[in-house]
């Protein structure tokens, strides 16, 4: 049973009672650290070392995840009826495959600040999806702040003098797949009885053939095999870090979604992206400053913080782990209020 520590904090004149669940803190911190780390690692691998295939990178990360889970967590994976697994998990696996490949592709083709701003549009899709699919209705202030995130992304795009239509296509596909992944993950964890480890394992198993076929069809296999930096220890360090972060990122994201909501997990990522946004201006070497772009990026980042404040204006009555998680996440400014009444934990 989790230990819960009561405390208080104030935000512009109003007080919020917090019940701090250590498990929630661990998953939130792990998710934010891994999500930031893998973005920087993938950026360096693709742009500095010029790894020849983003699909190949996604394949190797997924293969690493499958092998790791198979070796060390096989006892946590229940045997299930194959057709039932396919019906339940395959749609989620498809979203995962698209999400990881488009995310890596977008990171490689756009600067990190612009990529982060455009990725916030996924929260709009999740917001609408939660209302339609999960029946979650949020205060008007939440819709306004999410709208500001989208506005900031649009302004940033208008100021992008290095416009890359392929990169924008990658990001918008990434946004749709992120929304689908988040909503399906919540459904499978809550309604279908799958654990986070099981979802990761079955996702990896379904994704490997798909990614292998696509990588082979794009004729990148020999380029990957003959890549010149396989003997470079610094590149290998980045590559191993990227693969390990991929495993921890997916696990912590599922745990975040399990304890809270699809939108909560997404907003944790958004707040993390504020750090990535400004650090990314100095990492990767491909950010071109323009006043319009910088203003748009900043509007989107500020709207993320406004969103968190807006969700605490009205606190519904919740129970158990949900209350603990919602309120501890306020200490890192990363939590929306969730109004659906599912049981967590």
N, C-alpha and C positions, 0 to 999 in steps of 0.2 A: 504494500500500500504506500502511495506517495506521501512524503512529508510535505506539509503545506505551511508556509510562514506568512503571517499577516503583516502588512505594512501599508503606508499611505504615500501618495504623491499628489501634487497639485499642478494644474495646467491652466494658467490664465484665470485664476480665481475660482475654479471648481475642483473638488476633491474626488478622487477615485479610490475606492478600497481595493487593495490587491491581495490575492492569495497566490503565493509564489510556489509553483510546482517545479521542483528541480528537474524532472524529466522534460518538462516543456522548455525550460531554459536550455537544456542540452541540445534538444532537437532544433531549436531556433538558431542557436549559435552555430551548430554544425552545418545547418542548411545555408546560412549566410556566408560562412567561411568557405565552404566547398563551392558554392555558387560563384563567389567572387574569384576564387583561385582558379577554377576551371576556365572561366572566361579569359583571364589573363594568360593562362597556359596555352589554351587553344589559339589565342591571338598570336602569341609568339611562335608557336609551331607552324601556323599557316602563313604568316606574313614575314617573319624574320627568317625562319629556316625554310620557308616555302615548301612545306610538305605537299606532295603532288595531288592529294585527293582528300576532300573533306568527307566523302563517303567512306573511304578507307579508314580514316581516323575514327569515325562513328562505329564502323565494323569492329575495329580492334578494341575500342572501349567496351562495346557490348560483349565481345568474346571474353574479355578479361573479367567482366562482371559475372558471366555464366560460369566460367571455370572456378572463380573464387567461391561463389555460392555452392557449387556442386561439391567442392572439396571440404568446405568448412561448415556449411549450414544444411546439409542434406537431411539431417534429423528433424529440421523445422519445416520440411516440405511434405505436406500430406499427399497421399496418393488419391487422385480424383478420377472420375470417369472422363476419358479423353474428350468425348464430344461435348460434355458439359464445360470442360476447360476451354475448348475452342470457342464455343458460343459466348462464354463469359469474358474471356481474356483477350481473344484475338482483336476485337475492335480497339481495346485499350493499347494493345501492342502496336497496332497500326499507327495510332496517334503518337505513341512513344517514338517509333521509327522515324516518322515524319518530323517530329519535334526535334530530335537529336540531330538529324542530318541538316535540317533547315537552320537550326540554331548555330551549328558549327559553320555552315556555309555563310550565314549572315555575319558572323563574327569575322570571317576571313575577308569579306568583301566591303564592309562598312567600318568606319571608325567606331571605337567603343562608345563615345558619348552619343553619337547619332543612333547607333544600334540600340543602346539602352533607352533612349527617348522613344523610339518607334516600338520597342517591345512593351512599353506601358499600355499600348492600345489593347493588348491581350486582356487587361483587367476589365475593359468595357465589355468584351465578348463574354467573359466569365460572369460579370454582373448580370447581364441579360440572361445567360444560360442558367444561372442559379434561380432566377425568378421564374423562368419557364419550366425548368426540369425539376428543381428541388423545392419550388414554392417559397423561396426566400424573398421577402419584400423589405427594402431598406429605406431609411429616411431620405428625403429630397436632397439634403446636404451631401449625402454620399454620391448621388448621381451627378451633382454639380462638380464636385472635386474630381471625380473620374473623368468628367467632360473636360475639365481643365488640363488633365494629363494628356488627353487626346489633342486638345488645342495646342499645347506646348510641342507635341510631336509634329503637328502640322506646320507650325512656325519654324521649327528646326529644319524640317524638310525643305521649306521655301528658301532657307538660307544656305542650303547645301550646294556649293558650287562644284562639288565633285560627284554630282548625281550619277548613281549607277542603277539603272532600272532592274538589272538582275538581282542586285543586293536588296532592293526594296521588295522585289517579288519574294525572295527568300524569307525576309522578315515577316511579311504579311501572312504567308503560309505558316510560318512559325507561330504567329499569334493565334491563328485558328486552331492549330494542333495543340498548343498549350492549353487553350480553353477546353478542348475536348478531353485532353489528358487529365486535367484537374477535375473536371466534372465526373468522368468515368472512374477515376481513382476513388473519389469520395463514395460513389455508388457501390463499387466493388468491395471496398473496405467495410462499409456500413451495412450493406444489404446482402452481400454474397458470402460473407464469412471468411474471406481471404486475409492472410496476414501480409505485412509489408514484405517479408522475405519471399513468400510465395509469389506475390505479384511481380517482384523483381525477377525471380527465377523464370517464371513462365513468359514474362515479357521478353527476356533475353533469348529464351529458346525460340520464340516465334520470330524475333527480329533478325537473328543471325542469318537464316536462309535468304530473307528478303534483302538484307544489306549486302550479302555475298554476291547475289545475282546482279544487283544494280552495279556494284563495284566492278564485277567482271564485264558487264555490258558496256561500261564506260571506258574500258581498256586501261584501267589504272593499276591493275595488279602488278605488271612488270615494272611500272614506274615506282610503285611502293617497294618492291623487292630490291630494286637497284638504287634506292634513295641514298644519296651520298653521306648523310649525317648519322646513319645507323651506328657508326663507330665513334661518334662525337659524344663524350660523357655528359656534357651540359645538355645537349638535345635529349639524350636518354633520360636524364633526370626530369626534364620538363614532361617528357612523354609518359613516364611512370607516374608522375604526379597527376597528370591529366586523367589517366586511366583510374587511379585510385580515387580521385575526386569524383569521377563519374559514378562510381559505386556508392560512395557516401552521400553524394548529392541526391541521387534517386531514392535511396533509403530514407534520408532525413526529410525529403519532400513528401514522401508517402506518410511518414509519421506526423509531420506537420499537418497534412491534410486530414489524417485520421483523428487527431486530437482537436482540430478546429474545423475549418471549412476550406473549400477549394479557393475561395477568394482570399482568405487569410494567408494561405500558403503563397499565393501569388503576390500579395502585398508585402510579405516578408522579403520576397525577391525584389520587389520594387524599391524598397528602402535600401536594400543592399546595392541596388543599381545606382543610387545617388553617389555612393562612394566610387563605384566603377566609372560613373559618368565623368567625374572630374579627374580621377587618377588616369583614366584612359586618354585624356588630352595630352599626357606626357609619355604614354606607353604605346608602342606599336608604330609610332612615327607617321601615321597617315591621317591625323586630324588636322583639318585646315580651318583656322579660325575665321569666322565672319560674325559681325555683330548680330545679325538676324538669327543665325544658327545658335549662337551662344545664348541669346535671349530665350529662344524656344526650348533649348535643353534645360535652362534654368526654370522656366515656367513649369515644365513637366516635373522637375525634381521637387520644386516647392509645393506643387499640387499633391505630390505623394505624401508629404508631411501634413498638409492641410486635411487630406483624406483621413488620416489616423486621428487627428484632433476632432474632426467632424463626427466620426463614429462613436466617440465617447460622450457626445452631448446627450444621447438618450441610451441608457443601459437597460435592456430588457432583463427580466428575471430568468436566470439560467441555473443549471445545477451541475454539481460534480466537477469533473475535470474541465468542462467547457469554461466555467467561470474562472478557474485557476489559470488556464491557458490564455484566455482573452486578456486577463488583467496583468499577468506577468509580462505579456508581450508589449504592454504599454511602456515598459521600461526601456525597450529598444525602439519605440515608436514604429511598431510594425503590425498593428492589429485592427481589423475591422470588427464591428459588432455583427454577430451572426444571429439571425432570428429564427432559423429553423431549429426544431426541438429534438433533433436526433440524439441518441445516447452516444457518448464518447467514452473511449477507454475500454 
